[in-house]
Amino acid sequence: MDGDEDISTTGEEFGREVGQQLRAVRRMRFMSLKDVEEKSGGRWTAVAVASYERADRQLKVEYLAELAGFYRVRVGDLLPPEPLAA
Amino acid sequence: MDGDEDISTTGEEFGREVGQQLRAVRRMRFMSLKDVEEKSGGRWTAVAVASYERADRQLKVEYLAELAGFYRVRVGDLLPPEPLAA
C-alpha cells in the first residue's frame, strides 16, 4: 500500500505551492491585488486572487490557465517544481 | 487590448486538453473507469473521473495533483504541451 494519505497530502501541498507561485508571479509583474482587479477589468477580483494565493479557495485548472494568460507566463511557471513520481 | 475572450477561451480549451490527457494516462495504465474507482478505494468514482476526462466537471488543481499521484505520473504529464506565452 502506498497510502491514500500520501496522495491527498500531496494534493493539498501542491495547491498551497501553486498559490505561492501565483503570488510570486504577480510580484514579478509588480502588480498589487488591486492592479490585477483593474487590469483584468474585474475578471479577477482582488479578493479572489488573494484567496487563490493563500490557497483558501481551490483553483480550477481552467482558471489556472487563464491566470497564466493574464500574467503572460506558462501554466508550468505556476506549478511547483516536481519531484519525480516514483 | 489583448482581449478577455482570448484568455477565457484558453482556459476552457486548456481544461478540455487536461481531460484528454487524463484519459490518455488512464489508458496508458490499462485501467477502466471502474478500475480507477476500485483501485482508489472509491476516492475517485467512475462517474467523477469520466466527467473530469470529458471536462464536464471542472478539475481543481489539488485534484489534478492527487490524480497524478494515483496514476504515478507527474502533474506536468497531465497538462497539454504549452505554446509559449508571448
Backbone of each chain as nested JSON, in Angstrom:
{
  "chains": [
    {"id": "A", "residues": [
      {"number": 1, "name": "MET", "atoms": {"N": [0.834, -1.21, 0.0], "CA": [0.0, 0.0, 0.0], "C": [0.868, 1.258, 0.0]}},
      {"number": 2, "name": "ASP", "atoms": {"N": [0.503, 2.135, -0.846], "CA": [1.256, 3.381, -0.866], "C": [0.582, 4.468, -0.055]}},
      {"number": 3, "name": "GLY", "atoms": {"N": [-0.677, 4.234, 0.316], "CA": [-1.331, 5.144, 1.255], "C": [-2.12, 6.246, 0.591]}},
      {"number": 4, "name": "ASP", "atoms": {"N": [-3.394, 6.31, 0.928], "CA": [-4.233, 7.381, 0.399], "C": [-3.8, 8.72, 0.963]}},
      {"number": 5, "name": "GLU", "atoms": {"N": [-3.339, 8.684, 2.211], "CA": [-2.946, 9.938, 2.849], "C": [-1.859, 10.65, 2.052]}},
      {"number": 6, "name": "ASP", "atoms": {"N": [-0.879, 9.879, 1.666], "CA": [0.189, 10.454, 0.849], "C": [-0.376, 11.259, -0.301]}},
      {"number": 7, "name": "ILE", "atoms": {"N": [-1.306, 10.605, -0.993], "CA": [-1.831, 11.209, -2.191], "C": [-2.585, 12.499, -1.889]}},
      {"number": 8, "name": "SER", "atoms": {"N": [-3.457, 12.464, -0.86], "CA": [-4.241, 13.677, -0.634], "C": [-3.378, 14.79, -0.038]}},
      {"number": 9, "name": "THR", "atoms": {"N": [-2.388, 14.416, 0.751], "CA": [-1.497, 15.438, 1.283], "C": [-0.794, 16.119, 0.118]}},
      {"number": 10, "name": "THR", "atoms": {"N": [-0.384, 15.316, -0.82], "CA": [0.273, 15.867, -1.979], "C": [-0.62, 16.893, -2.669]}},
      {"number": 11, "name": "GLY", "atoms": {"N": [-1.902, 16.573, -2.771], "CA": [-2.826, 17.486, -3.431], "C": [-2.901, 18.82, -2.717]}},
      {"number": 12, "name": "GLU", "atoms": {"N": [-3.035, 18.748, -1.403], "CA": [-3.179, 19.973, -0.62], "C": [-1.892, 20.804, -0.67]}},
      {"number": 13, "name": "GLU", "atoms": {"N": [-0.805, 20.104, -0.482], "CA": [0.505, 20.748, -0.511], "C": [0.739, 21.386, -1.894]}},
      {"number": 14, "name": "PHE", "atoms": {"N": [0.378, 20.653, -2.901], "CA": [0.521, 21.142, -4.267], "C": [-0.297, 22.418, -4.444]}},
      {"number": 15, "name": "GLY", "atoms": {"N": [-1.523, 22.399, -3.928], "CA": [-2.385, 23.575, -4.015], "C": [-1.76, 24.792, -3.336]}},
      {"number": 16, "name": "ARG", "atoms": {"N": [-1.17, 24.555, -2.185], "CA": [-0.525, 25.661, -1.468], "C": [0.636, 26.213, -2.27]}},
      {"number": 17, "name": "GLU", "atoms": {"N": [1.381, 25.312, -2.869], "CA": [2.541, 25.757, -3.631], "C": [2.131, 26.527, -4.885]}},
      {"number": 18, "name": "VAL", "atoms": {"N": [1.039, 26.113, -5.486], "CA": [0.54, 26.848, -6.644], "C": [0.165, 28.268, -6.206]}},
      {"number": 19, "name": "GLY", "atoms": {"N": [-0.458, 28.382, -5.043], "CA": [-0.81, 29.704, -4.51], "C": [0.429, 30.574, -4.333]}},
      {"number": 20, "name": "GLN", "atoms": {"N": [1.475, 29.956, -3.813], "CA": [2.713, 30.716, -3.616], "C": [3.317, 31.145, -4.951]}},
      {"number": 21, "name": "GLN", "atoms": {"N": [3.22, 30.265, -5.929], "CA": [3.747, 30.613, -7.253], "C": [2.935, 31.758, -7.867]}},
      {"number": 22, "name": "LEU", "atoms": {"N": [1.628, 31.698, -7.656], "CA": [0.763, 32.761, -8.173], "C": [1.171, 34.102, -7.588]}},
      {"number": 23, "name": "ARG", "atoms": {"N": [1.434, 34.097, -6.3], "CA": [1.847, 35.344, -5.656], "C": [3.203, 35.804, -6.188]}},
      {"number": 24, "name": "ALA", "atoms": {"N": [4.107, 34.859, -6.339], "CA": [5.447, 35.204, -6.832], "C": [5.369, 35.815, -8.236]}},
      {"number": 25, "name": "VAL", "atoms": {"N": [4.52, 35.249, -9.079], "CA": [4.401, 35.75, -10.446], "C": [3.765, 37.142, -10.448]}},
      {"number": 26, "name": "ARG", "atoms": {"N": [2.766, 37.338, -9.607], "CA": [2.138, 38.665, -9.53], "C": [3.174, 39.706, -9.107]}},
      {"number": 27, "name": "ARG", "atoms": {"N": [4.001, 39.329, -8.136], "CA": [5.011, 40.276, -7.662], "C": [6.08, 40.515, -8.716]}},
      {"number": 28, "name": "MET", "atoms": {"N": [6.377, 39.469, -9.449], "CA": [7.338, 39.605, -10.55], "C": [6.823, 40.657, -11.545]}},
      {"number": 29, "name": "ARG", "atoms": {"N": [5.511, 40.726, -11.691], "CA": [4.896, 41.708, -12.592], "C": [4.684, 43.053, -11.917]}},
      {"number": 30, "name": "PHE", "atoms": {"N": [5.129, 43.173, -10.692], "CA": [4.954, 44.409, -9.909], "C": [3.494, 44.829, -9.818]}},
      {"number": 31, "name": "MET", "atoms": {"N": [2.628, 43.858, -9.654], "CA": [1.212, 44.182, -9.554], "C": [0.688, 43.929, -8.143]}},
      {"number": 32, "name": "SER", "atoms": {"N": [-0.143, 44.875, -7.682], "CA": [-0.843, 44.657, -6.422], "C": [-2.108, 43.86, -6.745]}},
      {"number": 33, "name": "LEU", "atoms": {"N": [-2.778, 43.376, -5.703], "CA": [-4.04, 42.65, -5.925], "C": [-5.029, 43.567, -6.628]}},
      {"number": 34, "name": "LYS", "atoms": {"N": [-5.01, 44.837, -6.24], "CA": [-5.933, 45.793, -6.843], "C": [-5.596, 46.026, -8.322]}},
      {"number": 35, "name": "ASP", "atoms": {"N": [-4.31, 46.035, -8.623], "CA": [-3.9, 46.163, -10.03], "C": [-4.486, 45.022, -10.86]}},
      {"number": 36, "name": "VAL", "atoms": {"N": [-4.443, 43.833, -10.285], "CA": [-4.961, 42.672, -11.016], "C": [-6.439, 42.879, -11.304]}},
      {"number": 37, "name": "GLU", "atoms": {"N": [-7.16, 43.304, -10.291], "CA": [-8.591, 43.54, -10.484], "C": [-8.831, 44.586, -11.567]}},
      {"number": 38, "name": "GLU", "atoms": {"N": [-8.057, 45.661, -11.511], "CA": [-8.252, 46.731, -12.501], "C": [-7.843, 46.304, -13.897]}},
      {"number": 39, "name": "LYS", "atoms": {"N": [-6.656, 45.742, -13.993], "CA": [-6.158, 45.392, -15.327], "C": [-6.918, 44.238, -15.963]}},
      {"number": 40, "name": "SER", "atoms": {"N": [-7.574, 43.439, -15.13], "CA": [-8.354, 42.336, -15.706], "C": [-9.791, 42.768, -15.96]}},
      {"number": 41, "name": "GLY", "atoms": {"N": [-10.075, 44.033, -15.73], "CA": [-11.429, 44.544, -15.931], "C": [-12.431, 43.857, -15.009]}},
      {"number": 42, "name": "GLY", "atoms": {"N": [-11.957, 43.471, -13.829], "CA": [-12.856, 42.856, -12.853], "C": [-12.999, 41.344, -13.019]}},
      {"number": 43, "name": "ARG", "atoms": {"N": [-12.335, 40.79, -14.057], "CA": [-12.406, 39.335, -14.252], "C": [-11.863, 38.622, -13.02]}},
      {"number": 44, "name": "TRP", "atoms": {"N": [-10.799, 39.17, -12.474], "CA": [-10.219, 38.628, -11.241], "C": [-10.313, 39.683, -10.168]}},
      {"number": 45, "name": "THR", "atoms": {"N": [-11.135, 39.454, -9.174], "CA": [-11.209, 40.439, -8.1], "C": [-10.011, 40.256, -7.173]}},
      {"number": 46, "name": "ALA", "atoms": {"N": [-9.674, 41.356, -6.485], "CA": [-8.562, 41.318, -5.535], "C": [-8.806, 40.229, -4.488]}},
      {"number": 47, "name": "VAL", "atoms": {"N": [-10.052, 40.128, -4.042], "CA": [-10.397, 39.134, -3.02], "C": [-10.197, 37.705, -3.528]}},
      {"number": 48, "name": "ALA", "atoms": {"N": [-10.634, 37.468, -4.76], "CA": [-10.491, 36.115, -5.319], "C": [-9.02, 35.756, -5.494]}},
      {"number": 49, "name": "VAL", "atoms": {"N": [-8.26, 36.697, -6.048], "CA": [-6.838, 36.408, -6.281], "C": [-6.123, 36.162, -4.959]}},
      {"number": 50, "name": "ALA", "atoms": {"N": [-6.467, 36.986, -3.949], "CA": [-5.846, 36.786, -2.638], "C": [-6.175, 35.391, -2.101]}},
      {"number": 51, "name": "SER", "atoms": {"N": [-7.416, 34.936, -2.298], "CA": [-7.743, 33.6, -1.764], "C": [-7.065, 32.494, -2.558]}},
      {"number": 52, "name": "TYR", "atoms": {"N": [-6.885, 32.724, -3.845], "CA": [-6.156, 31.71, -4.619], "C": [-4.699, 31.658, -4.153]}},
      {"number": 53, "name": "GLU", "atoms": {"N": [-4.154, 32.799, -3.885], "CA": [-2.749, 32.837, -3.468], "C": [-2.552, 32.182, -2.099]}},
      {"number": 54, "name": "ARG", "atoms": {"N": [-3.541, 32.339, -1.242], "CA": [-3.454, 31.714, 0.084], "C": [-3.917, 30.269, 0.033]}},
      {"number": 55, "name": "ALA", "atoms": {"N": [-4.423, 29.863, -1.132], "CA": [-4.989, 28.518, -1.298], "C": [-6.174, 28.297, -0.367]}},
      {"number": 56, "name": "ASP", "atoms": {"N": [-6.884, 29.36, -0.043], "CA": [-8.118, 29.275, 0.737], "C": [-9.24, 28.825, -0.178]}},
      {"number": 57, "name": "ARG", "atoms": {"N": [-9.123, 29.277, -1.427], "CA": [-10.126, 28.926, -2.408], "C": [-9.442, 27.988, -3.381]}},
      {"number": 58, "name": "GLN", "atoms": {"N": [-10.11, 26.896, -3.707], "CA": [-9.469, 25.927, -4.595], "C": [-9.556, 26.396, -6.033]}},
      {"number": 59, "name": "LEU", "atoms": {"N": [-8.417, 26.357, -6.655], "CA": [-8.279, 26.891, -8.0], "C": [-8.578, 25.826, -9.036]}},
      {"number": 60, "name": "LYS", "atoms": {"N": [-9.451, 26.149, -9.971], "CA": [-9.731, 25.201, -11.038], "C": [-8.652, 25.282, -12.1]}},
      {"number": 61, "name": "VAL", "atoms": {"N": [-8.455, 24.171, -12.744], "CA": [-7.422, 24.088, -13.77], "C": [-7.639, 25.141, -14.875]}},
      {"number": 62, "name": "GLU", "atoms": {"N": [-8.899, 25.354, -15.231], "CA": [-9.236, 26.357, -16.251], "C": [-8.743, 27.751, -15.823]}},
      {"number": 63, "name": "TYR", "atoms": {"N": [-8.985, 28.057, -14.543], "CA": [-8.607, 29.382, -14.064], "C": [-7.09, 29.533, -14.019]}},
      {"number": 64, "name": "LEU", "atoms": {"N": [-6.456, 28.428, -13.696], "CA": [-5.001, 28.448, -13.66], "C": [-4.474, 28.864, -15.036]}},
      {"number": 65, "name": "ALA", "atoms": {"N": [-5.059, 28.278, -16.07], "CA": [-4.639, 28.599, -17.436], "C": [-4.963, 30.061, -17.767]}},
      {"number": 66, "name": "GLU", "atoms": {"N": [-6.126, 30.526, -17.301], "CA": [-6.493, 31.917, -17.584], "C": [-5.568, 32.897, -16.858]}},
      {"number": 67, "name": "LEU", "atoms": {"N": [-5.25, 32.553, -15.624], "CA": [-4.354, 33.433, -14.869], "C": [-2.961, 33.451, -15.49]}},
      {"number": 68, "name": "ALA", "atoms": {"N": [-2.519, 32.299, -15.963], "CA": [-1.225, 32.255, -16.645], "C": [-1.278, 33.188, -17.865]}},
      {"number": 69, "name": "GLY", "atoms": {"N": [-2.388, 33.142, -18.596], "CA": [-2.546, 34.022, -19.747], "C": [-2.522, 35.486, -19.331]}},
      {"number": 70, "name": "PHE", "atoms": {"N": [-3.21, 35.768, -18.247], "CA": [-3.262, 37.139, -17.755], "C": [-1.863, 37.663, -17.4]}},
      {"number": 71, "name": "TYR", "atoms": {"N": [-1.099, 36.822, -16.719], "CA": [0.242, 37.242, -16.3], "C": [1.281, 37.042, -17.408]}},
      {"number": 72, "name": "ARG", "atoms": {"N": [0.833, 36.415, -18.48], "CA": [1.74, 36.117, -19.601], "C": [2.922, 35.255, -19.178]}},
      {"number": 73, "name": "VAL", "atoms": {"N": [2.562, 34.199, -18.509], "CA": [3.569, 33.181, -18.176], "C": [2.98, 31.843, -18.64]}},
      {"number": 74, "name": "ARG", "atoms": {"N": [3.781, 30.82, -18.63], "CA": [3.258, 29.497, -18.961], "C": [2.591, 28.894, -17.729]}},
      {"number": 75, "name": "VAL", "atoms": {"N": [1.633, 28.035, -17.939], "CA": [0.992, 27.364, -16.808], "C": [2.054, 26.664, -15.963]}},
      {"number": 76, "name": "GLY", "atoms": {"N": [3.013, 26.081, -16.645], "CA": [4.089, 25.382, -15.937], "C": [4.837, 26.292, -14.963]}},
      {"number": 77, "name": "ASP", "atoms": {"N": [4.843, 27.583, -15.246], "CA": [5.523, 28.525, -14.354], "C": [4.742, 28.736, -13.059]}},
      {"number": 78, "name": "LEU", "atoms": {"N": [3.481, 28.326, -13.058], "CA": [2.654, 28.491, -11.862], "C": [2.655, 27.234, -10.991]}},
      {"number": 79, "name": "LEU", "atoms": {"N": [3.277, 26.197, -11.494], "CA": [3.29, 24.947, -10.739], "C": [4.598, 24.796, -9.982]}},
      {"number": 80, "name": "PRO", "atoms": {"N": [4.53, 24.141, -8.848], "CA": [5.772, 23.896, -8.118], "C": [6.656, 22.959, -8.921]}},
      {"number": 81, "name": "PRO", "atoms": {"N": [7.949, 23.094, -8.756], "CA": [8.861, 22.158, -9.411], "C": [8.502, 20.764, -8.906]}},
      {"number": 82, "name": "GLU", "atoms": {"N": [8.499, 19.794, -9.794], "CA": [8.031, 18.479, -9.378], "C": [9.121, 17.491, -9.055]}},
      {"number": 83, "name": "PRO", "atoms": {"N": [8.968, 16.917, -7.871], "CA": [9.792, 15.755, -7.566], "C": [9.274, 14.656, -8.48]}},
      {"number": 84, "name": "LEU", "atoms": {"N": [10.129, 13.899, -9.062], "CA": [9.658, 12.822, -9.934], "C": [8.816, 11.844, -9.149]}},
      {"number": 85, "name": "ALA", "atoms": {"N": [7.654, 11.512, -9.71], "CA": [6.817, 10.493, -9.078], "C": [7.488, 9.155, -9.322]}},
      {"number": 86, "name": "ALA", "atoms": {"N": [7.875, 8.482, -8.315], "CA": [8.401, 7.122, -8.451], "C": [8.77, 6.602, -7.08]}}
    ]},
    {"id": "B", "residues": [
      {"number": 1, "name": "MET", "atoms": {"N": [-5.246, 46.354, -26.127], "CA": [-6.063, 45.287, -25.519], "C": [-5.714, 43.934, -26.125]}},
      {"number": 2, "name": "ASP", "atoms": {"N": [-5.516, 42.978, -25.288], "CA": [-5.252, 41.641, -25.798], "C": [-6.497, 40.784, -25.82]}},
      {"number": 3, "name": "GLY", "atoms": {"N": [-7.553, 41.267, -25.164], "CA": [-8.83, 40.563, -25.275], "C": [-9.087, 39.573, -24.163]}},
      {"number": 4, "name": "ASP", "atoms": {"N": [-10.177, 39.787, -23.462], "CA": [-10.561, 38.855, -22.412], "C": [-10.971, 37.527, -23.017]}},
      {"number": 5, "name": "GLU", "atoms": {"N": [-11.585, 37.587, -24.189], "CA": [-12.042, 36.348, -24.823], "C": [-10.892, 35.378, -25.045]}},
      {"number": 6, "name": "ASP", "atoms": {"N": [-9.799, 35.917, -25.567], "CA": [-8.628, 35.069, -25.761], "C": [-8.311, 34.291, -24.51]}},
      {"number": 7, "name": "ILE", "atoms": {"N": [-8.275, 35.049, -23.416], "CA": [-7.852, 34.449, -22.157], "C": [-8.818, 33.362, -21.71]}},
      {"number": 8, "name": "SER", "atoms": {"N": [-10.138, 33.65, -21.776], "CA": [-11.046, 32.63, -21.26], "C": [-11.152, 31.435, -22.205]}},
      {"number": 9, "name": "THR", "atoms": {"N": [-11.017, 31.669, -23.492], "CA": [-11.012, 30.547, -24.418], "C": [-9.847, 29.63, -24.089]}},
      {"number": 10, "name": "THR", "atoms": {"N": [-8.714, 30.243, -23.811], "CA": [-7.552, 29.458, -23.451], "C": [-7.842, 28.578, -22.243]}},
      {"number": 11, "name": "GLY", "atoms": {"N": [-8.545, 29.139, -21.258], "CA": [-8.856, 28.38, -20.055], "C": [-9.71, 27.161, -20.357]}},
      {"number": 12, "name": "GLU", "atoms": {"N": [-10.738, 27.388, -21.164], "CA": [-11.652, 26.29, -21.478], "C": [-10.958, 25.212, -22.314]}},
      {"number": 13, "name": "GLU", "atoms": {"N": [-10.249, 25.686, -23.305], "CA": [-9.513, 24.779, -24.176], "C": [-8.487, 23.98, -23.359]}},
      {"number": 14, "name": "PHE", "atoms": {"N": [-7.845, 24.682, -22.485], "CA": [-6.846, 24.04, -21.622], "C": [-7.509, 22.945, -20.784]}},
      {"number": 15, "name": "GLY", "atoms": {"N": [-8.677, 23.275, -20.232], "CA": [-9.414, 22.304, -19.427], "C": [-9.761, 21.055, -20.224]}},
      {"number": 16, "name": "ARG", "atoms": {"N": [-10.172, 21.265, -21.476], "CA": [-10.51, 20.117, -22.319], "C": [-9.284, 19.251, -22.584]}},
      {"number": 17, "name": "GLU", "atoms": {"N": [-8.174, 19.935, -22.808], "CA": [-6.955, 19.181, -23.099], "C": [-6.461, 18.395, -21.889]}},
      {"number": 18, "name": "VAL", "atoms": {"N": [-6.649, 18.98, -20.708], "CA": [-6.278, 18.248, -19.492], "C": [-7.134, 16.986, -19.385]}},
      {"number": 19, "name": "GLY", "atoms": {"N": [-8.42, 17.11, -19.698], "CA": [-9.314, 15.947, -19.675], "C": [-8.829, 14.859, -20.621]}},
      {"number": 20, "name": "GLN", "atoms": {"N": [-8.405, 15.277, -21.804], "CA": [-7.899, 14.307, -22.78], "C": [-6.619, 13.63, -22.274]}},
      {"number": 21, "name": "GLN", "atoms": {"N": [-5.787, 14.419, -21.623], "CA": [-4.552, 13.846, -21.087], "C": [-4.858, 12.853, -19.978]}},
      {"number": 22, "name": "LEU", "atoms": {"N": [-5.85, 13.219, -19.153], "CA": [-6.247, 12.313, -18.069], "C": [-6.684, 10.972, -18.64]}},
      {"number": 23, "name": "ARG", "atoms": {"N": [-7.474, 11.037, -19.714], "CA": [-7.944, 9.799, -20.329], "C": [-6.772, 9.018, -20.922]}},
      {"number": 24, "name": "ALA", "atoms": {"N": [-5.871, 9.739, -21.571], "CA": [-4.717, 9.078, -22.191], "C": [-3.862, 8.37, -21.128]}},
      {"number": 25, "name": "VAL", "atoms": {"N": [-3.692, 9.03, -19.996], "CA": [-2.87, 8.43, -18.936], "C": [-3.569, 7.201, -18.342]}},
      {"number": 26, "name": "ARG", "atoms": {"N": [-4.872, 7.292, -18.159], "CA": [-5.61, 6.133, -17.635], "C": [-5.464, 4.942, -18.586]}},
      {"number": 27, "name": "ARG", "atoms": {"N": [-5.578, 5.233, -19.879], "CA": [-5.459, 4.137, -20.847], "C": [-4.05, 3.581, -20.898]}},
      {"number": 28, "name": "MET", "atoms": {"N": [-3.094, 4.482, -20.723], "CA": [-1.701, 4.032, -20.669], "C": [-1.528, 3.027, -19.528]}},
      {"number": 29, "name": "ARG", "atoms": {"N": [-2.279, 3.237, -18.456], "CA": [-2.218, 2.32, -17.303], "C": [-3.14, 1.109, -17.481]}},
      {"number": 30, "name": "PHE", "atoms": {"N": [-3.771, 1.025, -18.624], "CA": [-4.708, -0.065, -18.909], "C": [-5.805, -0.163, -17.865]}},
      {"number": 31, "name": "MET", "atoms": {"N": [-6.294, 0.981, -17.429], "CA": [-7.347, 0.973, -16.421], "C": [-8.67, 1.459, -17.01]}},
      {"number": 32, "name": "SER", "atoms": {"N": [-9.741, 0.754, -16.628], "CA": [-11.077, 1.23, -16.985], "C": [-11.492, 2.241, -15.91]}},
      {"number": 33, "name": "LEU", "atoms": {"N": [-12.579, 2.95, -16.165], "CA": [-13.084, 3.887, -15.16], "C": [-13.405, 3.14, -13.867]}},
      {"number": 34, "name": "LYS", "atoms": {"N": [-13.938, 1.956, -14.038], "CA": [-14.296, 1.153, -12.865], "C": [-13.046, 0.713, -12.099]}},
      {"number": 35, "name": "ASP", "atoms": {"N": [-11.996, 0.408, -12.842], "CA": [-10.728, 0.06, -12.179], "C": [-10.26, 1.214, -11.306]}},
      {"number": 36, "name": "VAL", "atoms": {"N": [-10.401, 2.425, -11.819], "CA": [-9.952, 3.589, -11.059], "C": [-10.741, 3.673, -9.757]}},
      {"number": 37, "name": "GLU", "atoms": {"N": [-12.045, 3.487, -9.882], "CA": [-12.885, 3.542, -8.676], "C": [-12.459, 2.467, -7.673]}},
      {"number": 38, "name": "GLU", "atoms": {"N": [-12.219, 1.274, -8.181], "CA": [-11.852, 0.182, -7.27], "C": [-10.472, 0.371, -6.67]}},
      {"number": 39, "name": "LYS", "atoms": {"N": [-9.518, 0.668, -7.53], "CA": [-8.145, 0.767, -7.025], "C": [-7.921, 1.993, -6.154]}},
      {"number": 40, "name": "SER", "atoms": {"N": [-8.798, 2.992, -6.296], "CA": [-8.64, 4.179, -5.444], "C": [-9.484, 4.025, -4.178]}},
      {"number": 41, "name": "GLY", "atoms": {"N": [-10.102, 2.872, -4.022], "CA": [-10.944, 2.65, -2.844], "C": [-12.109, 3.621, -2.793]}},
      {"number": 42, "name": "GLY", "atoms": {"N": [-12.588, 4.017, -3.971], "CA": [-13.75, 4.904, -4.023], "C": [-13.393, 6.381, -3.929]}},
      {"number": 43, "name": "ARG", "atoms": {"N": [-12.107, 6.686, -3.768], "CA": [-11.697, 8.097, -3.714], "C": [-12.109, 8.792, -5.013]}},
      {"number": 44, "name": "TRP", "atoms": {"N": [-11.933, 8.096, -6.121], "CA": [-12.34, 8.61, -7.427], "C": [-13.403, 7.695, -7.982]}},
      {"number": 45, "name": "THR", "atoms": {"N": [-14.623, 8.181, -8.071], "CA": [-15.664, 7.336, -8.649], "C": [-15.53, 7.348, -10.17]}},
      {"number": 46, "name": "ALA", "atoms": {"N": [-16.043, 6.284, -10.774], "CA": [-16.009, 6.176, -12.232], "C": [-16.702, 7.39, -12.856]}},
      {"number": 47, "name": "VAL", "atoms": {"N": [-17.816, 7.785, -12.259], "CA": [-18.58, 8.923, -12.791], "C": [-17.772, 10.221, -12.717]}},
      {"number": 48, "name": "ALA", "atoms": {"N": [-17.117, 10.428, -11.6], "CA": [-16.331, 11.657, -11.453], "C": [-15.173, 11.677, -12.446]}},
      {"number": 49, "name": "VAL", "atoms": {"N": [-14.474, 10.565, -12.54], "CA": [-13.322, 10.523, -13.45], "C": [-13.777, 10.74, -14.888]}},
      {"number": 50, "name": "ALA", "atoms": {"N": [-14.904, 10.104, -15.239], "CA": [-15.42, 10.294, -16.594], "C": [-15.729, 11.773, -16.841]}},
      {"number": 51, "name": "SER", "atoms": {"N": [-16.297, 12.456, -15.86], "CA": [-16.627, 13.873, -16.1], "C": [-15.371, 14.738, -16.156]}},
      {"number": 52, "name": "TYR", "atoms": {"N": [-14.356, 14.359, -15.386], "CA": [-13.104, 15.109, -15.496], "C": [-12.496, 14.904, -16.878]}},
      {"number": 53, "name": "GLU", "atoms": {"N": [-12.577, 13.7, -17.357], "CA": [-11.984, 13.406, -18.666], "C": [-12.715, 14.134, -19.794]}},
      {"number": 54, "name": "ARG", "atoms": {"N": [-14.007, 14.26, -19.636], "CA": [-14.794, 14.977, -20.648], "C": [-14.764, 16.478, -20.418]}},
      {"number": 55, "name": "ALA", "atoms": {"N": [-14.16, 16.88, -19.288], "CA": [-14.117, 18.286, -18.889], "C": [-15.527, 18.846, -18.671]}},
      {"number": 56, "name": "ASP", "atoms": {"N": [-16.438, 17.964, -18.275], "CA": [-17.789, 18.398, -17.902], "C": [-17.743, 18.986, -16.506]}},
      {"number": 57, "name": "ARG", "atoms": {"N": [-16.868, 18.397, -15.716], "CA": [-16.721, 18.852, -14.34], "C": [-15.369, 19.518, -14.263]}},
      {"number": 58, "name": "GLN", "atoms": {"N": [-15.329, 20.701, -13.659], "CA": [-14.059, 21.421, -13.631], "C": [-13.153, 20.838, -12.557]}},
      {"number": 59, "name": "LEU", "atoms": {"N": [-11.952, 20.589, -12.974], "CA": [-10.99, 19.924, -12.118], "C": [-10.204, 20.936, -11.298]}},
      {"number": 60, "name": "LYS", "atoms": {"N": [-10.152, 20.704, -10.005], "CA": [-9.351, 21.588, -9.161], "C": [-7.89, 21.189, -9.227]}},
      {"number": 61, "name": "VAL", "atoms": {"N": [-7.056, 22.167, -9.041], "CA": [-5.618, 21.93, -9.112], "C": [-5.176, 20.854, -8.105]}},
      {"number": 62, "name": "GLU", "atoms": {"N": [-5.78, 20.874, -6.932], "CA": [-5.46, 19.871, -5.903], "C": [-5.748, 18.456, -6.415]}},
      {"number": 63, "name": "TYR", "atoms": {"N": [-6.902, 18.32, -7.069], "CA": [-7.288, 17.002, -7.557], "C": [-6.373, 16.551, -8.676]}},
      {"number": 64, "name": "LEU", "atoms": {"N": [-5.958, 17.51, -9.476], "CA": [-5.038, 17.201, -10.56], "C": [-3.774, 16.565, -9.976]}},
      {"number": 65, "name": "ALA", "atoms": {"N": [-3.282, 17.155, -8.902], "CA": [-2.08, 16.619, -8.264], "C": [-2.355, 15.24, -7.66]}},
      {"number": 66, "name": "GLU", "atoms": {"N": [-3.54, 15.076, -7.08], "CA": [-3.87, 13.772, -6.491], "C": [-4.002, 12.699, -7.567]}},
      {"number": 67, "name": "LEU", "atoms": {"N": [-4.63, 13.069, -8.67], "CA": [-4.793, 12.097, -9.759], "C": [-3.434, 11.727, -10.349]}},
      {"number": 68, "name": "ALA", "atoms": {"N": [-2.566, 12.713, -10.46], "CA": [-1.22, 12.424, -10.954], "C": [-0.557, 11.419, -10.014]}},
      {"number": 69, "name": "GLY", "atoms": {"N": [-0.724, 11.622, -8.71], "CA": [-0.166, 10.691, -7.733], "C": [-0.762, 9.297, -7.896]}},
      {"number": 70, "name": "PHE", "atoms": {"N": [-2.068, 9.268, -8.087], "CA": [-2.746, 7.983, -8.25], "C": [-2.213, 7.223, -9.473]}},
      {"number": 71, "name": "TYR", "atoms": {"N": [-2.042, 7.936, -10.574], "CA": [-1.559, 7.291, -11.799], "C": [-0.029, 7.177, -11.84]}},
      {"number": 72, "name": "ARG", "atoms": {"N": [0.597, 7.751, -10.846], "CA": [2.069, 7.756, -10.783], "C": [2.703, 8.401, -12.013]}},
      {"number": 73, "name": "VAL", "atoms": {"N": [2.193, 9.569, -12.293], "CA": [2.809, 10.382, -13.345], "C": [3.057, 11.763, -12.735]}},
      {"number": 74, "name": "ARG", "atoms": {"N": [3.77, 12.579, -13.43], "CA": [3.962, 13.943, -12.945], "C": [2.755, 14.785, -13.341]}},
      {"number": 75, "name": "VAL", "atoms": {"N": [2.463, 15.813, -12.57], "CA": [1.361, 16.707, -12.923], "C": [1.588, 17.234, -14.338]}},
      {"number": 76, "name": "GLY", "atoms": {"N": [2.824, 17.539, -14.638], "CA": [3.143, 18.063, -15.962], "C": [2.718, 17.118, -17.09]}},
      {"number": 77, "name": "ASP", "atoms": {"N": [2.662, 15.832, -16.782], "CA": [2.249, 14.866, -17.803], "C": [0.752, 14.941, -18.079]}},
      {"number": 78, "name": "LEU", "atoms": {"N": [0.016, 15.601, -17.19], "CA": [-1.433, 15.72, -17.378], "C": [-1.805, 17.02, -18.075]}},
      {"number": 79, "name": "LEU", "atoms": {"N": [-0.817, 17.853, -18.296], "CA": [-1.096, 19.144, -18.934], "C": [-0.775, 19.089, -20.41]}},
      {"number": 80, "name": "PRO", "atoms": {"N": [-1.512, 19.845, -21.196], "CA": [-1.194, 19.897, -22.623], "C": [0.171, 20.552, -22.818]}},
      {"number": 81, "name": "PRO", "atoms": {"N": [0.85, 20.166, -23.859], "CA": [2.113, 20.831, -24.176], "C": [1.807, 22.301, -24.395]}},
      {"number": 82, "name": "GLU", "atoms": {"N": [2.654, 23.169, -23.884], "CA": [2.309, 24.586, -23.947], "C": [2.993, 25.359, -25.045]}},
      {"number": 83, "name": "PRO", "atoms": {"N": [2.155, 26.053, -25.798], "CA": [2.719, 27.045, -26.707], "C": [3.28, 28.13, -25.812]}},
      {"number": 84, "name": "LEU", "atoms": {"N": [4.416, 28.656, -26.109], "CA": [4.976, 29.702, -25.262], "C": [4.076, 30.921, -25.259]}},
      {"number": 85, "name": "ALA", "atoms": {"N": [3.805, 31.418, -24.055], "CA": [3.043, 32.663, -23.956], "C": [3.947, 33.778, -24.4]}},
      {"number": 86, "name": "ALA", "atoms": {"N": [3.575, 34.498, -25.402], "CA": [4.377, 35.656, -25.809], "C": [3.553, 36.493, -26.768]}}
    ]}
  ]
}
